[in-house]
Amino acid sequence: MSDALPEPDRIDGAPHPRETARLIGHGAAEAAFLSAFRQGRLHHGWLISGPKGVGKATLAWRMARFLLATPEDDGGMFAPAPPETLDIAQDHPVARRMRALAEPRLVLLRRGPNDKGTALSQVISVDEVRKVKSFFTLSAADGGRRVAIVDAADELNTSAANALLKLLEEPPAGATLLLIAHQPNRLLPTIRSRCRTLRLSPLGPLDLSQALIQAGGDIAPGESGPLAELAGGSVGEAFRLTNSDGLQTYASLIRLLDRLPRLDRPAALALADSAAGKAGADRFDLIITLVDLFLSRLARAGSLGQCPPEAAPGEAALIARLAPDPYAARDWADLAQALTLRARKGKAVNLDPAALLMDILLKIDATAGKLAQR
């Protein structure tokens, strides 16, 4: 990976998963892997799935570090006792080499530079998978365990996926492949069938808070519940939200939408103007994300007949008023889909972000007005 390009598997400002010592909230998945290891039934392929940002990569790096740092049991009377955890000391030589991406028995498969070398590719190419094959071929003479981490497997293009499948069908001796997948249904069924799956669930408020603090994020008293709601139990998303004043922006959005269907246009214009120009690009993305999240929460609440836990003051009452039944829920779901598409197209053709955002807010106001007349 070129030093000029960001690592595709790192959240900006947060430690990389290889630098994260503890995995919080996924003890069952760790126990399942450790049990297979202790029983001598370690599968050659592991599919670690779940929503983005819940700790899949951290688990994969812990599994790899454990496998490469734990001596192999020769069955002799002086063999070490079976390990009780996946913990490996941070000053262990393997741990130090892995943090420096200098461990010779580990290969990392992830998106590389595009053809021009000017940006990251959007997919993992077959050339990257061929490097993994070469790694296993060249390291075979060394013996012992070898590990490949694929982050993320659902970014493989078709040729790369087929090449990886061949590795899973005929795994090299001593090799363990750890596949990370945010959307495992996008993988070839034959890839999924050749792996043992560890599915990680969204983190609850307490685990999310602990994981966020470990990652260097800030969380104020009383914010853990709202943050878990908005982040969907993803510490990665929670880190992004806390670094961009996401909770405060969402609270402002709820106050603005509380006037629906009589939108406070000066306040709406002020919010839209805050995302204007190149300097506001990140804020535009944040507001669009939060608008989409609110509309999704509206649609879900109307469909289920139950409000989710409140993520901002006044949100529960607003949701109950705007989405009282499944009919309203359907309208909000349709609007969310249309607005997401409009935002994506508008950004692609460089429409004025402030004007685009104002148009989105007016369409939300119009839908609220239509529902109020029923």
N, C-alpha and C positions, 0 to 999 in steps of 0.2 A: 504494500500500500504506500503510495507516494505521501511524503510528509506534508505536501501542499494540500492534500485532500483529507476531509474528515473521515473518521472511522464510521462505516455505515451502521455499526452495531453499538454505537455510543450515543447517549443523550447528551446534548451540549451542556457543559457545566457540571455534569455528574460523573462520578467514578465509573470506569468501565466494569462490566460484570467480572472480569478476571481479577480486578482489584478489590472486589467485595468479599469480605471474609465470611459473613453470616448470611444464611438464607432464612428469611422470616416468614412464618405462616404456612410452610409446606412440609411439615414433619412427616406426614404420611407418605409423600412421594419419596423423600429421602429414605424412609424406613423400608419401602418396597424395593428400592435399588440395593440397599445394604443387605436385605434378606436374600436376594438373588445371589449376591456376591458371596455371602457366607455359606450358602448351600451349594456353591459350585455350579449354579445354573445361570450364569451371567450371559444374557443375550448379546449377540454381536451388534444388534441395531436397536436403538432406543429413540422413540419419538416423544419429545417433550412438547406438549401442546397447551394452549390456553390463550387468553387475551393478551394483547401487547402490554408489556411493562409490569407483569405480575411476578417476575423472577425466573423465567424459563432459562435465560442465558446464565444467570447466576448459578442455577442448579447444574446446568451443563458443565460449567467451568469447575464447580465443586466435584462433580463426578469424575471429570478428567483428571483433576489434581489428585484426587483420592486414588484413582487407578494407577497413575504413574508414580506416585510416592509410596504406595503400600507394597512391601515386599511380597513376592509370590511365595505361597506356602508349599514347601517341598515335602511336607508330610513327615518330616523328621521330628525327633523328640525335642529339638530346640526351636521348633517353629514358633513364631510369635503367636500370641493369643489373638483370636478373631477380633477384628475391629468393632467397636461399639458405635462409632459415628463416622461421618465423612470428613470430620475436621482434620486438617493438615496445618501444622504450624506455619505461620507466615514467613518465618525465617528458614524454612526447609529449602534446600537447594532447588527442588522441583518447583516449589511455589515461587521462588525468586525468578527462576528462568521463565516460568509461564507468564508472570507479570511483564517481563521484558520481551515476550514473544520469541524466546530463544530456546525453548525446550525442543530438542531434536526428535522426540517421540510423539510430538503433537503437531497436527496440521489444522489450520483454520480455513474453512471454506466460506467465503462471503463475497458480496458484490465488489468487483474491482473497478478500475478506471474505465471510462468509455474508450472508444476507438481513438479519439484525439488526445486522451489523457487529461482533458480539461475539467472533467466532472466524474462523479460516480455513475456507473451504469445502473439502469433501472432493474436489471435482472442479473442472476448468476449465470455466466456463460458456460458452455461445454469445455472451453479451454481451462477454466478454473477447476472443473472436476477432473480433467486430465492431470492437473498438477497433483491432485490427491492420489490418483492412481500411481503416478510416478513416485510419490512419497512412500507409499506402501511397498512398491517394488524395490526401491533403493534401500529402504530400512529393513527389509525382510531378513537380511543376513545378521542383523544385530540381535534378533530374537526378542523375547519379552513382549510386554504390552505396548500397543500403539493406539492412539486415539485420534479421531477426526471429529471436529465440531462443525456442523453446518448451520449457519445463522444468516438468513432463515431459509428453510427448505422450500417454503412456498414462494420464494423469489427465484427458484430455478426455472430457466426456460425449458422448452420441451426436450431439446437435445441433451441439456445438462441433466434433466430428471431421468432420462433413459440411461445415461452413462452412470449416474449414481445407482440406479436400480441394478445394474450389472454388478456393481461392487457389493450390494446387499445380497444378491443372489449367490455370489461366490466370494464370500468375505475372506480376506487374507488371514492367515493364522495369527492369533493374538491381537486382532484388530477389533476395536469398538467404535462404532459410528454413532454419534449423538446428534440427532436432527431436531432443531428447534422449529416449531411451526405455529404461527398465529392463526392460520386458517387451514387446518389439516385436511379439510374436504377438498382443497385445491390440489392436493398431492395425488399422484397416481395411486389408485387402489392397491396396486402391487407393491408400491413402496410402503404404504401403511401396513399391509399384511405381513411384511417381513420385519417389522419392528414391534417391540413391546412398547406400549404407550403409557406415559406418565402424564396425566392431565392435571394442570394447576388451575385452581379456581381464583376468582378475584379476592383480594385481601379485605378483611373487615377493618373497621375504623382503627382499632388498637394496633393491629399488625401493620396497617398502612402507615400510621404515625411513626412507629418504630423504624420501619424500612426507610421512610422519608428522612428521618433524622440521621440514620446511618449513611444515607447518600449525600448528606450535607445540606438538606433542605430545611426551611424554617416553617414551623407550624405553631400558631398561637393557641392558647387554651380555648376550647370550644369549637375549634375549626376541624377537628378530626372527622366528625360525622358528616358535615357538609362537603368536606373535601373528598371523603370516600364516595359520596353520592355522585359528585360531578366527575370524579376520576374513574368511576366504574370499578373501584378496587384495584386500579393500576398505579403502582408507585411511580412508574415512568411518567404517566399523565399527571399525577399529583405533583411531581417535581416541576413539570412544565407550567402547571397552573400557579404554583406558589412563586415561581420565578417571574411570572408575567402579571401578577396581581389578579389572577383569574377569579378568585372568590369575590373580591371587591367589585370587579367588572360584572360578574353575574348578578350580584346584589343590585348594582346600578341598573342593569337590564330589567330585572324584576320590578324595580320601582317605576321605570319608564313604561313597561307593559301593563302595569296595574291600572293605568288610565283607559285601557282598551274597553270599548271601541272608540274612544275619544283620545287618540294619540296626541300627546304633548309634542307638537311639531318642533318648537324651538329646542326642546330637550333632545328630541330625536336627531335634529340637525347637529347639535353639539356632539352627540355620540358618534355620528357618521363622520364629522370633521376630524375627530380624534384619530381616525384611521386613514386620513388623506395622505397622498404622496408616498414616495419610496420609504420615507422615515416611518410611516405608519403601517408598513406591510405586515409586520408581525402582529400588530394590534388588530388589523383587519382579519387576519387568520384566526386570532383568538375570538373575536366577536362573532364571526361566522360559526365557529365551532360551538360557542355557547348558545347562539340562537338555535342551531340545529339540535343541540342537546335539550333545550327547553321545549321545542316542538315535539321531540321524541318522548319526553316525559309527559307532555300533554296527551299525546296519542295513547301512550301506554296506560295512563291513569284513567282515561275515558273508557278504554277497552275493558280494563279490569274492574272498574268501578271503585277504585281505591287509590288515594294519593300516595306517592312515595314519600319517604322521610324528607323533611324540608331541607333544601340546600341553601336557602336565603330567606331572610325575614319576609313574610307575606306571600311566599311562593305557594304554600298549600292552599290558601284561600283563593289565590288567582287561578290555580289549576282547577280547583273545584268549580269555579264560576265559568271558566272557558271550556272545560271538557266535562260536562255533566253526564254524558252518555256515550254509547258506542258510535252514534251517528256523528257527533262532533269529533270524536276521536278519528274517524275515517277522514274527515275534512282536514284535520291537522296533519295526519300522516301524509295525505296527498300533497299538502302544501310543503311539508318538510322535504319531500322528494323533489318537488319542482324547484324549490329555492336552492337546494344543494346543487342541482344541475345548473341553475342560473349563475350561482356564485362561481362554480368551476369554469363555465364558459366565459363569464365576464372577466375573470382573472386571466384566462388564456389569451384573450384578445385585448388585454390592457385597458379595460374600461376604468373610468375614474372610480376608485374604491369608495369614496364618500358618496357619490351618486348611486352606486350599486347598492351600498348598504342602506341608504335612505329608501331606495325603491323596495328593498326587502322588508323594511319596517312598515312601509305603507301597505304592502300586500298582506302582512300579518294583521294590520289594523282593519283592512277590508274584509278579511275572513272573519274576524271577530264581530264586525258589524253585521255580516250576513247571518252568522249564527245567532246573534242577539234578536234578530227579527223572526226567528222560527217560533 
